Amino acid sequence: MFKNTFFASMAVAALFVSSHTAAQTVQVGGEAMYPAKNIVQNAVNSKDHTTLVAAVKAGGLVETLQSAGPFTVFAPVNNAFEDLPAGTVETLLKPENKAQLVGVLTYHVIPGKMDFDALAKAIAAGKGKATLKTVQGAELTFMMNGKRNITVKDGKGQIANISTYDVYQSNGVIHVIDRVLLP
């Protein structure tokens, strides 16, 4: 009898985990982002992040973003790159500017897994603001803009809105943003 109860409990637990994982699958750039895949495996499928993926490849960061992490990535959409001054992206993608490109890209990454709830908790603890250090070494400031909206302020004082939260990955979480963050 114990064996049957044990196996029944395991089956229910497996069903719960499967249902929970399936419920977290989010659409980004017209494609499903699967929690069992890593950041790169998901990002390459998003039609809204082709510029970011090209930059990650040019910066040699694919292997890093496929590692165990965990990482929190603030992923600018293609339109965010188009809003930069003319020629900026092309200049950053040149091999001689790789260090600068890596600096910009790693400014979009925070070590650890900071989903909406974790960011909101840090903002509340900071009495309305949370300042977090990026992989690049500089800081980003997070603030609430309503009950379910977090904004990100970069080193230049510009504000990015998070349009899609909590895109869970096997090695972290992605939040989609509408602006390229600059240290």
Secondary structure, DSSP 8 states (H G I E B T S, - for coil): -HHHHHHHHHHHHHHHHHHHHHHT-EEETTEEE-TTS-HHHHHTT-GGGHHHHHHHHHTT-HHHHHSS--EEEEEE-HHHHHTS-TTHHHHHTSGGGHHHHHHHHHTTEEES---HHHHHHHHHHTTS-EEEE-TTSSEEEEEESSTT-EEEE-TTS-EEEEEEEEEEETTEEEEEESS----
